[in-house]
C-alpha cells in the first residue's frame, strides 16, 4: 500500500507529486476520477475557454513554459502543459485513472487513513499514512435548482460538462448565468446559434482583455535565455499583486479599477438603457472581476437578447421569468459556477472520533491542515483562493508546507502530525478579522465567496507574498507530533 494518497491530478496533484519525488518521497499514488489528468483544464472545454490570468504567471515556478502562444493561454495549451509536466517528472506511473474517492476515514488504532474508492465501477480502497486533498476548487458544477428543469424537452448541460455532440447551428440557445465562463463562451455561441438569450441575475464588472499573440521571436528568446521568461513573469506578478491593496486593505482603493471598467463599458455600449442594465451596483472586486473585449459587442447583436428578470422556472420548451413570458429555447447552457466550499467536504472526510469536514464550519490552519485530522492536508483549502492573481502561486506555497510537515514526521520518527486547536483558532480569528474589512464583505454584494451566514471561507485576505512567507515551514510549536 502507498504511504501517501493524493486525490486529484490537476495543478495541485501534479505539483504535489513532483515535489514529493524531488524530496525523496516515492511511495505515493495520485487518484484521479477522470480518464486523464488536468482537473479544471480537462473538464472545461467550452468554446473560448482560456486562462484569465496572464499565462507567464500561470505555471509552476520551477517549470516555466516559454511556448505560450498568447498572453492569456487557451484551455488546450494549459492542459498540454500539465501533461508535459507529468511526463517530464515521471508521474505517469503514480497516477490511477478512473478512481473516484467515496469516503476518507481516520483509523486511530492503526494510525492510517481508510480511503474508500470506486475504481472503474468496482469498490476498492487504500490504507495510506497520509492523504493530500488536491481536487481543486472548480470541479463540482453547481447545478441550479430551477423548478421544471427535468421537464425540458431540448438539450441542457452545465458549461463545465459541455456537450460537443450538440450542434448549436440554427438553434435557439439560452444561457443562464453571466460569470467567468459565460463571458468567454457567449461570443462564440452567438456566432453559431440562430438566437441567443442570456439570463443575467447580477451584472459583472468587466475589464478589457489585453490578449495578444506572443511572437515566435519572443518565444525563441524565452527558450534560449530563460532569465527573460523569469523577468516577464516577475513583472506580471508585481503588477497584479499591487491590486491586493484595494481588495484587502481598503475598498476605496478600488476606484482606479472601477474607472477602467466604467470606461470599457461606455466605450463598447452606446445605448444608455443597456448600459444601465450592465452596470453593477456593488463595489468592484466584491465579485470576481472578469476580462473580455468581445462580450459586450456580442450582447448587442440583433440575434442576442439580454434578460435581467429572475428565472422562475423551466418548461418543456423554454425558460420562464418573473415578468411572465416564456423565452423559447432548444438548448439550455447552465453557466452557474461551482460548489467551491464542498470541493473538499464532498470527499466525506471523517477524522479523529468521527469528526466530519462540513461546509458550514470548514476552516483550517494556513488553509492546509485541520485539528482533528492527523496526516491530512489540503491544497487550495479554505481561505486560500484569490481575487487578484494566480492560484498556482498559492498551491506551490501550500505544497511546501505539506513537505515541511512530512519532514517533521520523518525526523521525529513519528506516526502522526496534527495542528493544535489553539493554533488553528488563533489563525482563523485573525483571518476573519481581516476579511471583515475586505471588499468581499464590505462591497455590497452576495457572492459564492461567502457562506449563507456571511462568513468568507474561500479567499485569502492579503498579499500572496505574505502567504508565501508564512506557511512554507510548519512551526513545531503549532503541531502535535506523536509516535506509538
C-alpha positions in Angstrom: 0.0 0.0 0.0 1.3 3.5 -0.8 2.3 5.7 2.1 0.7 8.8 0.7 -2.5 9.2 -1.4 -3.0 12.4 -3.4 -6.6 13.0 -4.5 -6.8 14.8 -7.8 -4.5 15.2 -10.8 -4.8 18.9 -11.6 -2.3 21.7 -10.8 -2.4 20.7 -7.1 -2.0 17.0 -7.5 0.6 17.2 -10.2 2.6 19.8 -8.4 2.4 17.8 -5.1 3.6 14.6 -6.9 6.6 16.4 -8.5 7.5 17.9 -5.1 7.3 14.5 -3.3 9.6 12.9 -5.8 12.1 15.7 -5.7 12.1 15.5 -1.9 12.7 11.7 -1.9 9.2 10.6 -1.1 8.4 8.0 -3.8 5.8 5.9 -2.0 2.6 7.7 -3.3 -0.3 7.4 -5.7 -2.4 10.1 -7.3 -6.1 9.1 -7.6 -7.9 10.7 -10.5 -11.7 10.2 -11.0 -11.4 11.2 -14.7 -9.7 9.3 -17.6 -7.0 11.9 -18.0 -5.1 14.4 -15.8 -5.7 18.2 -15.9 -8.5 18.9 -13.5 -10.3 22.2 -14.4 -8.5 22.3 -17.7 -9.6 18.9 -18.7 -13.2 19.4 -17.6 -13.9 22.9 -19.0 -13.8 22.6 -22.8 -16.4 25.1 -23.7 -15.9 27.4 -26.8 -13.4 30.2 -26.0 -12.2 28.6 -22.7 -8.9 30.3 -21.7 -7.0 31.5 -18.7 -8.0 34.8 -17.2 -4.5 35.2 -15.6 -1.6 36.1 -17.8 -0.1 32.8 -18.9 3.5 33.6 -17.9 2.3 33.6 -14.3 0.0 30.6 -14.8 2.7 27.9 -14.5 4.9 26.3 -11.9 7.8 28.5 -10.8 10.2 25.6 -11.4 8.8 24.8 -14.9 8.2 28.0 -16.8 6.7 27.5 -20.2 8.5 29.5 -22.9 6.0 28.4 -25.6 2.7 30.0 -24.5 1.2 31.2 -27.8 -0.8 34.1 -26.2 -0.7 36.3 -23.2 -3.9 34.5 -22.0 -3.4 30.9 -22.9 -6.3 28.8 -24.3 -7.5 25.8 -22.4 -5.8 23.2 -24.7 -2.3 24.7 -24.1 -2.7 24.7 -20.3 -3.9 21.1 -20.5 -1.0 20.1 -22.7 1.4 21.9 -20.3 0.2 19.8 -17.3 0.5 16.6 -19.4 4.1 17.6 -20.3 5.0 18.3 -16.7 3.7 14.8 -15.6 5.7 13.2 -18.4 8.9 15.1 -17.7 8.9 14.4 -13.9 7.8 10.7 -14.3 4.4 11.0 -12.6 2.5 8.7 -15.0 3.5 5.6 -13.1 1.9 7.1 -9.9 -1.5 8.1 -11.4 -4.5 5.8 -11.1 -7.3 6.9 -13.5 -11.0 6.2 -13.2 -10.8 6.2 -9.4 -13.5 8.1 -7.5 -13.0 8.7 -3.8 -16.2 7.9 -1.9 -15.0 8.3 1.7 -11.9 9.0 3.7 -11.9 7.8 7.4 -9.2 8.0 10.0 -8.3 4.8 11.8 -6.8 5.9 15.1 -5.8 2.4 16.2 -3.8 1.7 13.0 -2.7 5.4 12.6 -3.8 5.2 9.0 -6.5 6.5 6.7 -9.1 4.4 5.0 -9.7 5.7 1.5 -12.7 4.0 0.0 -12.9 4.2 -3.8 -14.9 3.1 -6.8 -12.5 2.1 -9.5 -14.0 1.5 -12.9 -17.3 0.6 -11.3 -15.8 -1.7 -8.6 -15.2 -1.0 -4.9 -11.7 -0.5 -3.9 -9.6 1.1 -1.2 -6.2 2.3 0.1 -4.6 2.5 3.6 -2.1 5.3 3.4 -0.4 7.1 6.3 -1.2 10.5 4.8 -3.7 12.0 2.5 -3.4 15.1 0.4 -6.7 16.6 -1.0 -5.8 18.2 -4.3 -9.2 18.2 -6.1 -9.2 21.9 -6.7 -12.0 24.4 -6.1 -13.7 24.1 -9.5 -14.5 20.5 -10.0 -18.1 20.3 -8.7 -20.5 22.1 -11.1 -23.3 24.0 -9.4 -26.5 22.7 -11.0 -29.2 25.2 -10.0 -32.4 24.0 -8.5 -34.8 25.6 -11.0 -38.4 24.3 -11.0 -39.2 22.2 -14.1 -35.6 21.7 -15.2 -36.1 18.0 -15.6 -39.1 18.5 -17.9 -37.1 20.5 -20.5 -37.5 18.7 -23.9 -34.3 20.0 -25.5 -30.7 19.6 -24.7 -29.3 21.0 -21.4 -25.8 20.9 -19.8 -23.5 22.8 -17.5 -20.7 24.7 -19.1 -18.1 22.5 -17.3 -19.7 19.5 -19.0 -20.0 20.9 -22.5 -21.9 18.6 -24.8 -19.9 18.7 -28.0 -22.3 16.4 -29.7 -24.9 19.2 -29.6 -24.7 21.3 -32.8 -25.8 24.9 -31.9 -26.2 26.0 -35.5 -29.7 27.1 -36.2 -30.7 26.5 -32.5 -32.3 28.9 -30.0 -29.9 28.8 -27.1 -30.5 30.0 -23.5 -27.5 30.8 -21.3 -28.3 31.0 -17.6 -25.6 32.9 -15.7 -23.1 35.6 -16.6 -19.9 34.6 -14.7 -16.4 33.9 -15.8 -17.2 31.0 -18.0 -20.2 32.7 -19.7 -18.4 35.8 -20.8 -15.9 33.6 -22.6 -18.3 31.3 -24.4 -21.2 33.7 -25.1 -19.5 35.5 -28.0 -18.7 32.1 -29.6 -22.2 30.8 -29.1 -23.7 34.0 -30.5 -21.9 33.3 -33.8 -23.3 29.8 -34.1 -26.9 30.0 -32.7 -29.9 31.2 -34.6 -30.8 33.2 -31.5 -29.2 33.5 -28.1 -30.9 34.6 -24.8 -28.6 35.5 -21.9 -30.2 35.4 -18.5 -28.4 37.8 -16.1 -29.1 37.9 -12.4 -26.2 40.3 -11.4 -24.0 42.1 -13.9 -20.3 41.6 -13.5 -17.6 44.3 -13.6 -15.6 43.7 -16.7 -12.1 44.9 -17.8 -10.8 44.7 -21.3 -8.9 41.6 -22.1 -5.4 42.6 -23.3 -4.8 39.4 -25.1 -2.1 39.3 -27.7 -0.2 36.7 -29.6 3.3 36.1 -28.2 5.6 36.4 -31.3 7.7 33.5 -32.3 10.9 35.5 -31.8 10.0 36.3 -28.2 9.2 32.6 -27.5 12.6 31.7 -29.0 14.2 34.2 -26.7 12.5 32.7 -23.7 13.8 29.2 -24.7 17.3 30.5 -25.3 17.5 32.7 -22.2 15.1 31.5 -19.5 16.0 34.5 -17.4 14.0 36.7 -19.8 10.9 34.5 -19.2 11.5 34.8 -15.5 11.8 38.5 -15.7 8.4 38.8 -17.6 6.8 36.5 -15.0 8.1 38.6 -12.1 6.9 41.9 -13.7 3.4 40.5 -14.2 3.4 39.2 -10.7 4.3 42.6 -9.2 1.7 44.4 -11.3 -1.1 42.0 -10.3 0.0 41.9 -6.7 -0.5 45.7 -6.4 -4.2 45.2 -6.8 -4.4 43.4 -3.4 -4.3 46.8 -1.7 -7.9 47.6 -2.7 -9.2 44.1 -2.3 -7.9 43.6 1.3 -6.7 46.8 2.8 -9.2 49.5 1.8 -12.1 49.0 -0.7 -11.9 52.7 -1.5 -8.6 52.0 -3.3 -10.6 50.0 -5.9 -11.5 53.3 -7.6 -8.9 53.1 -10.4 -10.1 49.6 -11.2 -13.7 50.8 -11.3 -12.7 53.6 -13.7 -11.2 51.1 -16.1 -14.4 49.0 -16.0 -16.7 52.0 -16.5 -14.6 53.3 -19.4 -14.7 49.9 -21.0 -18.4 49.7 -20.7 -19.0 53.2 -22.0 -16.7 52.7 -25.0 -18.4 49.4 -26.0 -22.1 50.0 -25.2 -23.6 53.2 -26.6 -27.3 52.5 -25.7 -27.8 54.1 -22.2 -30.6 51.7 -21.3 -28.5 48.6 -22.0 -25.5 50.2 -20.3 -27.6 50.7 -17.2 -28.6 47.1 -17.1 -24.9 46.1 -17.4 -23.7 48.4 -14.7 -23.2 46.6 -11.3 -24.4 48.3 -8.1 -21.7 46.9 -5.9 -18.0 47.8 -5.3 -15.8 46.4 -8.0 -13.9 43.3 -6.6 -16.8 42.3 -4.4 -17.5 39.7 -7.0 -14.8 38.4 -9.4 -13.5 41.0 -11.9 -13.9 39.5 -15.4 -11.9 40.1 -18.6 -13.4 40.3 -22.0 -13.2 42.5 -25.1 -15.9 40.8 -27.0 -18.7 40.1 -24.5 -20.4 43.5 -24.7 -20.4 43.5 -28.5 -21.9 40.0 -28.5 -24.8 41.2 -26.4 -25.6 43.9 -28.9 -26.1 41.6 -31.9 -29.6 41.6 -33.3 -29.9 37.9 -32.7 -29.0 38.2 -29.0 -31.2 39.2 -26.1 -30.2 40.1 -22.5 -32.9 39.2 -19.9 -32.5 40.6 -16.4 -35.7 39.3 -14.8 -35.4 36.5 -12.4 -35.6 33.0 -13.8 -38.6 31.3 -12.1 -38.9 28.1 -14.0 -38.2 25.9 -17.0 -40.8 24.4 -19.2 -40.7 21.7 -21.9 -39.9 24.4 -24.5 -38.0 27.2 -22.8 -37.2 29.4 -19.8 -39.8 31.3 -17.8 -39.0 34.6 -15.9 -40.7 36.7 -13.3 -42.2 39.1 -15.8 -44.4 36.2 -17.1 -43.4 35.3 -20.7 -41.7 32.1 -21.7 -38.4 32.5 -23.6 -38.3 29.6 -26.1 -35.1 27.5 -26.3 -33.8 24.4 -27.9 -30.7 24.3 -25.8 -30.0 25.5 -22.2 -26.5 26.0 -21.0 -26.1 26.5 -17.3 -23.2 28.9 -16.5 -23.9 28.7 -12.9 -20.5 28.2 -11.4 -19.2 25.6 -8.9 -19.7 24.4 -5.4 -16.4 25.7 -4.1 -16.5 25.0 -0.4 -17.8 21.5 -1.0 -14.8 20.7 -3.1 -13.1 19.2 0.0 -16.1 18.2 2.1 -17.5 16.1 -0.8 -14.8 13.6 -0.1 -16.7 12.6 3.0 -13.7 13.0 5.3 -14.1 11.8 8.9 -11.2 12.5 11.2 -10.4 11.6 14.8 -13.6 10.5 16.8 -15.6 10.6 13.5 -15.3 14.4 13.2 -16.6 15.4 9.8 -15.4 18.2 7.5 -18.6 20.2 6.9 -19.1 23.2 4.5 -20.7 25.3 7.2 -17.8 25.0 9.6 -14.9 24.4 7.3 -11.7 26.1 8.4 -8.0 25.1 8.5 -4.6 26.3 9.7 -2.9 28.1 6.8 -5.7 26.6 4.7 -3.7 23.3 4.7 -4.2 21.3 8.0 -7.1 21.0 10.4 -7.3 20.0 14.0 -8.8 16.5 14.4 -7.4 15.3 11.1 -3.9 13.8 11.5 -1.8 13.5 8.5 -4.4 15.1 6.3 -3.5 18.0 4.0 -5.5 20.3 1.7 -4.3 22.2 -1.3 -6.5 25.2 -2.2 -8.3 24.5 1.1 -10.4 27.1 3.0 -9.4 30.8 2.6 -6.6 30.2 0.1 -8.4 31.4 -3.0 -7.6 34.7 -4.7 -9.4 37.5 -6.3 -6.4 39.3 -7.9 -3.7 36.9 -9.2 -2.7 33.3 -9.9 -3.7 30.5 -7.5 -0.7 28.4 -8.8 1.5 30.6 -6.6 -0.7 29.7 -3.6 -0.6 26.0 -4.5 3.2 25.9 -4.5 3.3 27.6 -1.1 0.9 25.0 0.3 2.9 22.2 -1.2 6.0 23.4 0.7 4.0 23.4 3.9 2.9 19.8 3.3 6.5 18.8 2.7 7.6 20.5 5.9 5.0 18.5 7.8 6.2 15.3 6.2 9.8 16.1 7.0 8.9 16.8 10.6 7.3 13.4 10.8 10.3 11.7 9.3 12.8 13.5 11.6 10.7 12.7 14.6 10.2 9.1 13.6 6.6 9.7 14.5 3.3 8.3 13.2 1.1 11.4 13.1 1.2 15.2 12.8 -1.8 17.3 13.7 -2.2 21.1 14.1 -3.3 22.1 17.6 -6.7 23.5 18.3 -5.3 26.8 19.8 -3.1 27.4 16.8 -5.9 26.9 14.4 -8.2 29.1 16.4 -5.7 32.0 16.6 -5.1 31.8 12.9 -8.7 31.8 11.9 -9.8 34.5 14.4 -7.2 36.8 12.9 -8.1 35.7 9.3 -11.8 36.5 9.8 -11.0 39.9 11.4 -9.1 40.9 8.3 -11.7 39.5 6.0 -14.5 41.6 7.6 -12.9 44.8 6.3 -12.1 43.4 2.8 -14.1 44.3 -0.3 -15.8 40.9 -0.4 -17.6 41.7 2.9 -18.0 45.5 2.6 -18.6 45.8 -1.2 -22.4 45.4 -1.0 -22.8 42.1 -2.9 -23.6 38.5 -2.2 -21.3 36.0 -3.9 -20.1 32.4 -3.7 -17.2 33.7 -1.7 -19.5 33.9 1.3 -21.4 31.2 3.1 -25.1 31.6 3.8 -24.3 33.1 7.2 -22.0 35.7 5.6 -18.6 34.1 6.5 -15.9 34.1 3.9 -14.4 30.6 3.9 -12.9 31.0 0.4 -10.4 33.8 0.0 -7.1 34.9 1.4 -7.2 38.4 2.8 -3.8 39.7 1.8 -0.8 39.7 -0.5 0.3 36.4 -1.9 3.9 37.0 -0.9 2.7 37.4 2.7 1.1 34.0 2.5 4.2 32.5 0.8 6.4 33.8 3.7 4.3 32.3 6.4 3.4 28.7 5.7 6.5 27.4 4.0 7.7 25.7 7.2 5.5 24.1 9.7 6.2 25.5 13.2 6.8 22.7 15.6 5.0 24.7 18.3 1.8 24.7 16.3 1.7 21.0 15.8 1.3 17.8 17.9 3.7 15.1 16.6 3.1 11.7 18.1 4.6 8.2 17.9 3.2 4.9 19.1 
